[in-house]
Each structure stands twice: as structure tokens, then as C-alpha cells.
Amino acid sequence: MALGGNPIFNGKNFRGATQAPPAPQAYGQGYGQNYGQAPYGQNYGQPQYGQNHYGQQAGWNPGQQAMSSEQLQDLYNRPAAGPADAGRMTFDDVIMKTAACLAAVIAGAAVTLVVAQGLASMLMLVGALGGFVLALVNTFKKQPSPALILAYAALEGLFLGGLTRILDGMFPGVGLQAVIGTLSVFAVTLVLFKSGKVRATPRAMRFFMIALIGYAVFALINMVMMWTGAVQSPFGLRTSVEIFGIPLGVFIGLLAIGLAAFSLIMDFTSIEAGVRAGAPQRFSWTAAFGLTVTLVWLYVEIIRLLAILRGDD
């Protein structure tokens, strides 16, 4: 499993669910115990408490043997139980639960898109703070909670809807373009993963972690400078600094989109490992939650990059 990427899939709960069960004890492992040796203090040949003597099997009768044969034959005639029948996570489970999360995101976004601007701004702030809190709760919760995961998705929808309304008002059309861009990156990433052309190899993971740490440091510095008024640009250093006449935010945005796309690759890798290991079905909610977090991140980076490009026109 790809480690070091999405913390949701790297938590001990999801990782523990994808680990193979311990191997059964091998025959003859108790070497050194004498054959037929009775436990300490028990006479040889003396039956243990509650144990019937040889030939005195309690409640046995010939009719039970015939019934067992019929039941065994009936079991042979039945189709083999699939992962869903055995309560195991499947790709279909992950797809359906991810669709439910995205539906909650869309519902939340629709609210902030239709209400008054003042109320939309307030709901956007509530969605940002509430989504952050529930993201932490769901990440470190021992067992996935569908209600909390859907609540997180709805709150993120409030935030994304408010953000889209602001940026689309400044630069008409960026909202729809960001949606199309997010779906396109997701589809291309999925196709590349299924074809085997892109994998989360250890070497790629090292480069990813270095780039992600660098991006996080830049984002933190940029946020502090914006809060303190050191830079007056709406996007901070992203638009106030230029390289060869191109805003720094364009390069940073492309890097962030690449990181989010590779994070999707790691998410797919973790989900595939969970399905193959037969993780319990409830962890399909964890997988859906992880994908939703990555897609929200990807959408934010794309719409911000589009706004920077439109603002530079």
C-alpha cells in the first residue's frame, strides 16, 4: 500500500483492516510434548471433566449423518459467496459511497449558490471551519461513521459553493471550468492507474513527499503574509511575484494540481489493497471519505489557478 500520502488511508485503522490475518498454526508445532501425555496432575486415560468416554458420543444418532450429507450437498450446489456476501469491501461499495459523498457536496454547494450573498459568505465560513473539524474527527476515528462523513461532505459543499460564487462573480465561467477540469483530471488519473502506466512507487513517493512539504511551507508563509498585510494581492505571493512575466501562482498551481492528481493514484492504490485484502465492508466509507478529501483539494487548486490566469489577462 502506498504510504505517506493521504493520511486517511495511512491511519492505523484502515491499514490494520487491509493486513492479512495471521497464518494458522502449523501441524505439529507443539513439538516437545509427548504423544498421549496427559496434563499435569491428571491420570493417563482418565477422561477430562465433561468429556464422554469412547463410543459414548452424546446425542448422536444415524439420522444426523444423513441430514449432514444433504446439507453438504446443498452447500455444494449453491453459488460461491462473493466479497459483498461475506461482508467485505468491494469496488462497487466504494463507488456507491463516493457518489453519495459527492451528492452531499453538490447539495451543500447548491445552498450557498442560491442564498443571499451575505448569508452565503457566512455559510462558506461555517463550511470551511466545520469541514476542517470533521475531517480531523473522521481521520482519527476508530470506526468510520457514515453520518459524520456525509456531514463533512455537505460542509465542504458549503465552502466550495461560496468560493465558487465569489470567484465566478469576479471571473465568469471559472466555476464550470473548474468542475470540468476536476472531472477530467480524475478520469485521466483513473485510466492511467488502471492501465498500470502510473503507480505509486517508493521513488515517486519520495519525490511526492518532498514536493508536498515544500508546497505546505509555501502555503503557510503565503497565508501569514496575507493575514499580516505584508502583501495586498488577493492571492498573496501567488500573484504579487512574477517569473518571466508569469505569476508565481501559475507555477505553484500546476505543482499543486500535479500533487493532488498523484494523491488520487495513491488513493486508488490503497483502495485496491483494501479490496484484495478483504477489508470489512464498513471501510468502504473510509475509502469514499479519502477520495472526497482529495477531490475537494483538486477542485480548489484548479479554480484558484483559473482565477489567477483570468486575473492576469
PEGI-V956586 format. One record per helix or strand of 2 or more residues. SS is the DSSP state (hx for helix, st for strand). FROM is the first residue (numbers start at 1). TO is the last residue. If there is no record, write none. Layout:
BEGIN
SS,FROM,TO / SS,FROM,TO
END
This chain:
BEGIN
hx,7,10 / hx,12,17 / hx,62,77 / hx,91,114 / hx,117,140 / hx,146,170 / hx,174,195 / hx,202,228 / hx,237,240 / st,242,243 / st,246,247 / hx,248,276 / hx,281,311
END
